Amino acid sequence: MVWFAQRVAVELDSRTYHDNDPTFATDRRRSRRLAAIGWEVVRATWLDLEDRPAELAADVWAVLRARGL
């Protein structure tokens, strides 16, 4: 998910695609580069979606509210 006006993105991480060094490093580099230009990346896992969706939603909304949504 992306909120362009607020410069917020939610990125989902899974072991399927993030359980190797190159992918992990690429994701961290992308997050760092986005932060350098004012974006905030909220990282989430499948377990967050499956087991704690309300907590994840509350965290995302808190970030969006802090950025003026």
Secondary structure in CASP SS format (residue, H / E / C, confidence):
PFRMAT SS
TARGET T0000
AUTHOR 0000-0000-0000
METHOD secondary structure of the structure
MODEL  1
M C 1.00
V E 1.00
W E 1.00
F C 1.00
A C 1.00
Q C 1.00
R C 1.00
V E 1.00
A E 1.00
V E 1.00
E E 1.00
L E 1.00
D E 1.00
S C 1.00
R H 1.00
T H 1.00
Y H 1.00
H H 1.00
D C 1.00
N C 1.00
D H 1.00
P H 1.00
T H 1.00
F H 1.00
A H 1.00
T H 1.00
D H 1.00
R H 1.00
R H 1.00
R H 1.00
S H 1.00
R H 1.00
R H 1.00
L H 1.00
A H 1.00
A H 1.00
I C 1.00
G C 1.00
W C 1.00
E E 1.00
V E 1.00
V E 1.00
R E 1.00
A E 1.00
T E 1.00
W H 1.00
L H 1.00
D H 1.00
L H 1.00
E H 1.00
D H 1.00
R C 1.00
P H 1.00
A H 1.00
E H 1.00
L H 1.00
A H 1.00
A H 1.00
D H 1.00
V H 1.00
W H 1.00
A H 1.00
V H 1.00
L H 1.00
R H 1.00
A H 1.00
R C 1.00
G C 1.00
L C 1.00
END
